[in-house]
Structures are given as C-alpha cells and as structure tokens.
Amino acid sequence: MNSKTERTDVVIVGAGFTGLSAALELKRAGIDFLVLEARDRAGGRVEATRNGLGERIDSGAQFLCEDMPELMALARERGKTFVKTNVDGDFVTHPPMPVERAVRTYHAAMAMRERMNRIEPDDPAIAGLSVADWLERQRDSRDAKAAFRSMIEGLWCLALDKVPLWHLIDNDRRITNEVPELQYSLRETMQSLADDLADDLGEQLRLNDPVTRIEHGHEGVRVSTINGTVEARAVLVALPPATAAKLDFEPALPAALAKALGVWESGAVVKILVRYARPFWREQGLSGMVMWRDLPGLFACDASKDAEHAALTVFVGGPRALHWRELGETALRAEVTARLVDALGPDAADMLDFNQRDWTHDRWSGGAYGDLIVDVTATDAERTILAGAPPVHFAASELSPSFPGYVEGAIVAGRGAARKLATELKSATANRAPRP
Ligand SMILES: Cc1cc2nc3c(=O)[nH]c(=O)nc-3n(C[C@H](O)[C@H](O)[C@H](O)COP(=O)(O)OP(=O)(O)OC[C@H]3O[C@@H](n4cnc5c(N)ncnc54)[C@H](O)[C@@H]3O)c2cc1C
C-alpha cells in the first residue's frame, strides 16, 4: 500500500543518461525535482559488472568518439581516462575472402548506406517500404548486400523486414560521426560516469523505486511507485518508448499519443566480453575486428584496456540474438567460441574469461541499443511523443535530434527536454504571479 505523499516541481521517471542529464539541467535552472529509478543503480543501458577475474567491465554501452561532443566533454570534465580502441591491422570478414575483396565489400556496403541516406524520408516512392524491401531492389553484388545486412542488423538489432525504410534513413541521418563510433572506451567504465552524475543528485535520486502509475490533470501529476506517491507540476518520462508504453496512465493518454508510443519495438542484443592473456590477433597482423557475412548481426572488435588486459567485445544482435539466446548460456558460449576460432584461429578458444549479458526483453530498458518504429505508417510518432500531453512529457535517446540510440543522444535529449520544461514552468509561474 502507498505509504507517503511528497511534493516537488518535476518527477523524472528513469535514471538512464536521459533522466540523469535532465535532472542536472533542472538543477542548474533552479527547479525542484525527484528522479525515480526502478533498478538498484543509475545508468540504465549503461551498466558495469564484474567479470570472473574481478575486473569491472561495461556490460552495456561502452564506446564513444570525438564526434559525440556532449559525451566527450562530460567524460573529460569528470576526469575519465580514454582508452583508444585498437584498429591497427586487417579486419576479418568471414567466410574468409582476400583482404582486397574484403575492403572492396566493406566500401560497397558503406556506399549502399550513403545511397540509402540520400533518399528523402518523406519521398512518396518509398512509402510503405521496409529496409528489406529496399535491399532486395538494389543491384549491388551479393557480397555487398550481405555486408550491408550484417552491418544494419548489427547496429539496429531488428530484422530488416520490420524496419520502415523512412525511419532508418531519418534515424541514421542523425548519427553524424565521421570517426568510428568505437574510437574510445573509458578505463573507469562508462558506468562510472553515470555513478558520478548520480552522486551529484544525492537524495533527489531514488533507487529501487519503480513507477507504476501516473495520474495527470490540469493541476499537475500524481506519480505512484511501490514506495509511495509524489505530486508534482509535471512529469518527464525518461524511458525508451516501448518501455514508456507499458506505464499505467490515468486518464489514458490521448489516443494519438498512446498509438505513437505503441509503434516502437525493442530489438535484441547479447553483449559478450572475452578476456585473453594476450592480444594474439595483433601478432597475426589483425585488428581483432570481425564481420560475419554468413551470420548477420554478429560482430567482434578489440576491447583491450592495454596489452595486459587483452579483450574482444562480441555483439550478437537482431534475429541472431533471438535465435542463439534460446540455446542457453553454455551453448551460446560454445557457438561464439567456435565462430571466433573460425575467424581468428585456435588461440581464440584459450579464454581467461567469458562474460555475456543478454539484454533481450530487459524489463526496464527493452532489448537493444535503442527501440525502433516498426509501423511503416507511423511517420508522426516521434513528433507526437515529443509534444507529449502536458503535464506529461517524454524524452529518451531514441527521440534525440542527434545520435538517437546512443549515450550522446540520451544526454542531448535529456538536457533539451529539461530546458523546455524549465522554460514552461517558469513562464507558468510568472503568469500566475499576482499583478502589482
Ligand atoms: C549492450 C548495449 C551496448 C551499447 N553500446 C553503446 C555504446 O557503445 N555507445 C553508446 O553511445 N551507446 C550504446 N548503447 C546505447 C545506450 O546505452 C543507450 O542509447 C542509452 O544509454 C539510453 O539512455 P536512456 O536514458 O535514454 O535510456 P535507459 O538507459 O534505458 O534508461 C531508462 C531508465 O529508466 C528506468 N526505468 C524503466 N522503467 C521504469 C519505471 N517504471 N520506473 C522507474 N524507472 C524505470 C530503467 O531502469 C533505466 O535506468 C548500448 C546499449 C546496449 C544495451
């Protein structure tokens, strides 16, 4: 039974980077708030765990690059140590192909992605098309198409026949990095950055406090959790859209908004970090990067912190993750090990540690890097969610004007939503003030 009622200006639901960034922006604006987080930690899809060697590793988001200005600035400001991802050496495509052909295939797949992004998302010629429909119509080589499919399913973690072409184009155009997104990781982990932001919030962040219901009206909101109720002037729901759609709103949200939240689906990803005694692939002139053309959605790269902490990160994304997770942890490990041995040689089986984190159907964040729209007709969904139903507002990395589905996107989305909300609340206060 709910035991206590508190009051504040804004309740923020969720302490991922969107919620944390929104909270710190409200703090700067002098607006009172409370952040309510379901898990026992802040960070959301940014998460650290200890591997079997006792090392703290990123089991969620890990990588960042120079072209992500807000995240880079934040990491610098908080004194984090940047670890450059090793890219020296050849990358491997599997099944094997000569290096020259592999490079040609990679460039051909990238050219397809650029060609796709030159299409205007609202071009009537692509209305109703999925990414798979578009791919089928392309005249590129089979190699190039297979590499394109592997890249897109690996990055967006959903089957291409589910994703509207206009949505992928609109989304991908906002991912503007020119240097590789895997450029750096943080020695202290990305999660340490979330911990720093959470520390700044002190008691204004409540952990283990999942929101169950949001009542809303002209006067404000009543937000119920398993521990109590908070009344506020407004609520900012800082959850991925498919997770936000599961909240209980009273009265129900306007039909268009409820529909807009309902058209998103979370993909599937299993993230694996394998530790080795030495970066054996470098001895063979390889970068550690592997792309499997015959297994779309499978990708590996070097994630060594230094030569003494040699590691590969392996991502299993999209339909492949849905399939392999059914095998169970032991069989999935055997499958991934076999694929690494095929691609990098027998040393790949000589592991010090194998850590797997299955994000599929994650209760609090959905199953992958970001949710995607899966309804080809839902071209207004993002705009509708961003407009919200005041005093109920929404923000998430998925809805960011830059880098949707990334930590950078979450920071931009959270700060932007908080600034807008702060302006609205201040102007409402000014309008309510008695005239002299
Ligand atoms: C395996 C993996 C690898 C990734 N790798 C990278 C990477 O290398 N680089 C990168 O930039 N991005 C990466 N991402 C994406 C990045 O993590 C996300 O885009 C970003 O963290 C999303 O932040 P968010 O705050 O919008 O959402 P979330 O992080 O999902 O935050 C939502 C929060 O709301 C909480 N919550 C949910 N329901 C409730 C409720 N009812 N009440 C209260 N709280 C609730 C959740 O617990 C969570 O803390 C990765 C993601 C995954 C899963």
The ligand as an SDF file (V2000), in Angstrom:
LIG
                    3D

 53 58  0  0  0  0  0  0  0  0999 V2000
   24.5100   -3.8050  -24.8860 C   0  0  0  0  0  0  0  0  0  0  0  0
   24.4480   -2.3430  -25.2190 C   0  0  0  0  0  0  0  0  0  0  0  0
   25.5640   -1.7170  -25.7560 C   0  0  0  0  0  0  0  0  0  0  0  0
   25.5150   -0.3670  -26.0780 C   0  0  0  0  0  0  0  0  0  0  0  0
   26.6450    0.2310  -26.5450 N   0  0  0  0  0  0  0  0  0  0  0  0
   26.6770    1.5630  -26.7110 C   0  0  0  0  0  0  0  0  0  0  0  0
   27.9130    2.2170  -26.9560 C   0  0  0  0  0  0  0  0  0  0  0  0
   28.9730    1.5710  -27.0290 O   0  0  0  0  0  0  0  0  0  0  0  0
   27.8930    3.5810  -27.0980 N   0  0  0  0  0  0  0  0  0  0  0  0
   26.7300    4.3080  -26.9900 C   0  0  0  0  0  0  0  0  0  0  0  0
   26.7850    5.5500  -27.1020 O   0  0  0  0  0  0  0  0  0  0  0  0
   25.5320    3.7060  -26.7340 N   0  0  0  0  0  0  0  0  0  0  0  0
   25.4960    2.3550  -26.5830 C   0  0  0  0  0  0  0  0  0  0  0  0
   24.3240    1.7350  -26.2430 N   0  0  0  0  0  0  0  0  0  0  0  0
   23.0680    2.5400  -26.2330 C   0  0  0  0  0  0  0  0  0  0  0  0
   22.9610    3.4020  -24.9710 C   0  0  0  0  0  0  0  0  0  0  0  0
   23.2280    2.6220  -23.8390 O   0  0  0  0  0  0  0  0  0  0  0  0
   21.5340    3.9630  -24.8580 C   0  0  0  0  0  0  0  0  0  0  0  0
   21.1610    4.6170  -26.0560 O   0  0  0  0  0  0  0  0  0  0  0  0
   21.4030    4.9900  -23.7420 C   0  0  0  0  0  0  0  0  0  0  0  0
   22.0950    4.5830  -22.5960 O   0  0  0  0  0  0  0  0  0  0  0  0
   19.9070    5.1900  -23.4500 C   0  0  0  0  0  0  0  0  0  0  0  0
   19.7260    6.0460  -22.3490 O   0  0  0  0  0  0  0  0  0  0  0  0
   18.2410    6.4250  -21.8540 P   0  0  0  0  0  0  0  0  0  0  0  0
   18.3900    7.1560  -20.5900 O   0  0  0  0  0  0  0  0  0  0  0  0
   17.5160    7.0800  -22.9570 O   0  0  0  0  0  0  0  0  0  0  0  0
   17.5220    5.0200  -21.5920 O   0  0  0  0  0  0  0  0  0  0  0  0
   17.8800    3.9180  -20.4840 P   0  0  0  0  0  0  0  0  0  0  0  0
   19.3370    3.8400  -20.2860 O   0  0  0  0  0  0  0  0  0  0  0  0
   17.1910    2.6740  -20.8970 O   0  0  0  0  0  0  0  0  0  0  0  0
   17.2340    4.4900  -19.1550 O   0  0  0  0  0  0  0  0  0  0  0  0
   15.9200    4.2720  -18.7760 C   0  0  0  0  0  0  0  0  0  0  0  0
   15.9030    4.1190  -17.2630 C   0  0  0  0  0  0  0  0  0  0  0  0
   14.5530    4.0440  -16.8120 O   0  0  0  0  0  0  0  0  0  0  0  0
   14.4600    3.0450  -15.8140 C   0  0  0  0  0  0  0  0  0  0  0  0
   13.0690    2.5950  -15.7470 N   0  0  0  0  0  0  0  0  0  0  0  0
   12.3630    1.8270  -16.6220 C   0  0  0  0  0  0  0  0  0  0  0  0
   11.0890    1.6810  -16.2380 N   0  0  0  0  0  0  0  0  0  0  0  0
   10.9580    2.3800  -15.0770 C   0  0  0  0  0  0  0  0  0  0  0  0
    9.8690    2.6220  -14.1820 C   0  0  0  0  0  0  0  0  0  0  0  0
    8.6470    2.1160  -14.3950 N   0  0  0  0  0  0  0  0  0  0  0  0
   10.0910    3.3890  -13.0880 N   0  0  0  0  0  0  0  0  0  0  0  0
   11.3190    3.9290  -12.8450 C   0  0  0  0  0  0  0  0  0  0  0  0
   12.3800    3.7160  -13.6560 N   0  0  0  0  0  0  0  0  0  0  0  0
   12.2060    2.9660  -14.7670 C   0  0  0  0  0  0  0  0  0  0  0  0
   15.4450    1.9790  -16.2760 C   0  0  0  0  0  0  0  0  0  0  0  0
   15.8360    1.1380  -15.2290 O   0  0  0  0  0  0  0  0  0  0  0  0
   16.5950    2.8430  -16.7890 C   0  0  0  0  0  0  0  0  0  0  0  0
   17.5160    3.1570  -15.7810 O   0  0  0  0  0  0  0  0  0  0  0  0
   24.3240    0.3860  -25.8900 C   0  0  0  0  0  0  0  0  0  0  0  0
   23.1970   -0.2410  -25.3400 C   0  0  0  0  0  0  0  0  0  0  0  0
   23.2610   -1.5920  -25.0110 C   0  0  0  0  0  0  0  0  0  0  0  0
   22.0480   -2.2550  -24.4030 C   0  0  0  0  0  0  0  0  0  0  0  0
  1  2  1  0
  2  3  1  0
  2 52  2  0
  3  4  2  0
  4  5  1  0
  4 50  1  0
  5  6  2  0
  6  7  1  0
  6 13  1  0
  7  8  2  0
  7  9  1  0
  9 10  1  0
 10 11  2  0
 10 12  1  0
 12 13  2  0
 13 14  1  0
 14 15  1  0
 14 50  1  0
 15 16  1  0
 16 17  1  0
 16 18  1  0
 18 19  1  0
 18 20  1  0
 20 21  1  0
 20 22  1  0
 22 23  1  0
 23 24  1  0
 24 25  2  0
 24 26  1  0
 24 27  1  0
 27 28  1  0
 28 29  2  0
 28 30  1  0
 28 31  1  0
 31 32  1  0
 32 33  1  0
 33 34  1  0
 33 48  1  0
 34 35  1  0
 35 36  1  0
 35 46  1  0
 36 37  1  0
 36 45  1  0
 37 38  2  0
 38 39  1  0
 39 40  1  0
 39 45  2  0
 40 41  1  0
 40 42  2  0
 42 43  1  0
 43 44  2  0
 44 45  1  0
 46 47  1  0
 46 48  1  0
 48 49  1  0
 50 51  2  0
 51 52  1  0
 52 53  1  0
M  END
$$$$
